[in-house]
Amino acid sequence: HKRQEGLNVNDFLWGGATASYQCEGGWQEGGRVESMWDVYLHENHLENGDVASDHYHRFREDIRMMKEGGQNSYRFSLAWPRIIKNREGEVNQEGVDFYNRLIDACLEYGITPMVTIFHWDLPQYLEEKGGWLNRDTCVAYTHYAKVCFERFGDRVKLWATFNEPRYYTNSGYLIGNYPPGHQDIQETVTASYYMMLASAMAVEAFRTGGYDGQIGIVHSFSPVYTTDTSVESAIARRFADNFYNNWILDTAAIGEIPGDLLGELKKTCDLSMMTPEDLAVIRRNRVDYLGLNYYARVMVKPYESGETTLIVNNQGKKAKGTSQTIIKGWFEQVRPESSRYTEWDTEIFPEGLYEGIQQVWNKYHLPIYITENGIGLYEDTSVNQVEDDDRIEFMDMHIAAVLKAKEGGCDVRGYYAWSPFDLYSWKNGTEKRYGLVAIDYENGLERRPKKSYYWYKDVIETDGKHITGK
Ligand code: NOJ
C-alpha cells in the first residue's frame, strides 16, 4: 500500500465530505449485502441510492477532481454492508479491496482520508434483529470497527465512529421519516444510548489495539439560541441543548450523559439498559476530537402547549415553512421571521457557526473539525457550468466564521464542504443538490464543476484571503 508523503499534519484540512450510501451506488456489486436503506426505500417505492453518483466506479475521477480543486482531505464513510457479510461477522474481501483502492487513490493525490465508520447504512441483517435497539449491534459494530482499524489503519489516521447519531435516531425513531420509520420515545432513547455505547466501545478497541491516529465522533450541531434572557428561556435553552447537543457531545467528550437529562427521561422511560458496566465503558473512552456538521442554529422558547411535534420538510419548496418542533414540557422551536431560509426551511445563520465553535471549544477543549457545511439548492445542471452564487455566498460567510473562531484561539483543524460533488440526499432525493461538482443524472452521470468548485479552489490556495464574510 501507498504511504502519504508531503503533507504536513499541521496543515489545515480543506476538504469535501460524502457518505457511502449517498454516493457509491453499486448496491449489488462487490459482494455488498443489503442495508436497511435499500430495503426501506425499495419497499416503499421511494427514490433510492441504487446508482447514486456511481462513486463505486468513478471514485478515481472524483478524487482527482477534488485534488484539482485544491482540496487536501476527503471525508467519506465505509459501508458496513460491503465489509461484513453476515451476523457471524465474516469479512468480505472484495469490499475491503474496494476501500483499499479508494484510500490508495486519496494518498496518491495527496489527500488525507478522514473515515467515518458508520454513516447510517446499517446492514439489514442487523436491522432485522432490532438494529440499534439491540445491544448485540454494539458488539457487531465493535467487531466491524476493529476490522476497519486492522485493514485500513496503516493509512487512515483520522477516524469518526459515527456520523450524526442524534439525527439518525431522531429521524428513525422519533420523527419516523427515515428507516426504520418508528415514532417512539423509548426507542429513541434506547437507540441513542446504544449508539453512544458502541462509539465508546470502538474508541476502546482503537486504544487497546494501539493504532496510530485520532478517533472522534461527528455530530449534527445546532447551537441553541433564545428569544430573550428570561429564566424561563434559560431553562428551555438547557432542555434544547440536552436534546440537540449535550446527549452526544457530553457523552463522547466527557464520558457522561447529562444528569439532568437522565433525570427528565427517567420520569417516563425505562433506563435499565444503562448498566453500570456499560456506563463505565462510556466514561473511560472519550474521543480525541469533535466533528461538527453545521447547517443552522436552533432558536427556542419555553414550552407553552401541544403534543410533541416534529415536522421536517423533505419536500422543498412545495412545503416551505411547514417545519416545526415542539418537545412537550421542554421547549418549542421559534423560526425568526427576519431570517433567510432555504427552500427546505434551513435557516441561514453563519454567526451560529462562529459562536457555536467558541462554545464547544470552551466547554470541551478538544480539537474541532467542521466535518460538514453546505447548502441544498434546486439547480439546473444541464448547463455547462452551474453559476451557484448562492452557494458561494453561503460558504464564504461560513468559512469566514470558521477562520474568525480559529484566529480567536479555538483549535479548529479543518473544514469540509458538503459535498464535493452532487449526491443522493436521502429523503430529499437528488433534486436537492449540495455539490461543488454537478452530476448530470440524466446524461450518463457526467461530472461538471460548478462555479463554487473554482471559487473553493481559490479559497484554499490563498488560505482564505479573498473571503469577505458578507
Ligand atoms: C447531514 C448528513 O450527515 C448527510 O448525510 C446529509 O445528507 C447532509 N447533512 C445534508 O443534509
Boltz pocket constraint, residues with backbone or C-beta under 6 A from the ligand:
constraints:
  - pocket:
      binder: B
      contacts: [[A, 19], [A, 22], [A, 163], [A, 164], [A, 293], [A, 372], [A, 418], [A, 424], [A, 425], [A, 426]]
      max_distance: 6.0
